[in-house]
């Protein structure tokens, strides 16, 4: 979004929802709004306005108050639950003073009295535009500060894990060699042989964990493959969901978009995201894997450089992610699973995030607790 508030076309960047049940008023104000804002959706009732906002979220809502079935303030309250940052303008008649207390409590941004004067409505729109941009600037500033902190944290983790991986590999090599010698000297099927086998198995699992740590510490990998991801996605799904009660649905709409990647690393990322969905649906469910071509302007809130991207989504019907866990999801060693040698180490999503960033992409998640989760993976389109 442009932040030049003095530019006459600034309002053209803002999607607006206009809700008015009176037909003549709507037919008069609607075209006026259409000429001034970026995109306009009109609705003839509060319930229709709420549905329209769910389908196409707006940055500013202009609504009448007194409407049958669902009045404007109740609709605005529901919209604020969906997006607390949306700006709200109410159009009101003088006799509707009993609604003013509710308006103040709701935090309505501007009031325009009826019959509507267009100069007052335009002033209200500009006030809300300033508010929207100020919130966007603050949000981006907070994101950049958090991103800088995350990068510093990841660098610290990289240095730490690199040293740990090196030292543990040396120790595990000696442990595995000792176990192998003892097992060769022990009587077959003896208690000593069985105990040594258990220790050797645990040491092998520890070596797998060390390899994950080493992956976090490697600064870069060669992007050695150019192609589509359809085959990799199907392979990851088949590997992780075979023998489960989870149904896989594929929706490939990218038209064969080519990406440049490290095939082994990308397959590791895709496999873990599918495994993550599998663990969220222990009793079965549906995993929808979709792809589409996407373009970033660099200012659309996805924190991607300008250019073309392949957008891959993994949507499950599982238990969802609690809001308190969302900020920690990609942190190393954060896990909600029971800790054991097999799972719960908290490195999976952190490693995925690291590998995706090395490909020049981003990894994020949307979730409502109890309604499943959707992981969004953006990868740059191949330049060769």
Secondary structure, DSSP 4 states (H G I P E B T S, - for coil): ----TTSTTGGGG-EEEEE-S-HHHHHHHHHHHHTTSSEEEEESSHHHHHHHHHHS--SEEEEES--SSS-HHHHHHHHHHH-TT-EEEEEE-GGGGGGHHHHHHHT--EEEESSPPHHHHHHHHHHHHHHHHHHHHHHHHHHHHHHHHHHHHHHHHHHHHHHHHHHHHHHHHHHHHHHHHHHHHSPTT-HHHHHHHHHHHHHHHHHHHHHHHHHHH-------EEE-SHHHHHHHHHHHHTTSSEEEEEEEESSS--EEE-HHHHHHHHHHHHHHHHHH-TT-EEEEEEEEEEEE-S-SSS---SEEEEEEEEEE-S----HHHHTTTTSTT---SPPSSSS--S-HHHHHHHHHHHTT-EEEEEE-TTS-EEEEEEEEBP--
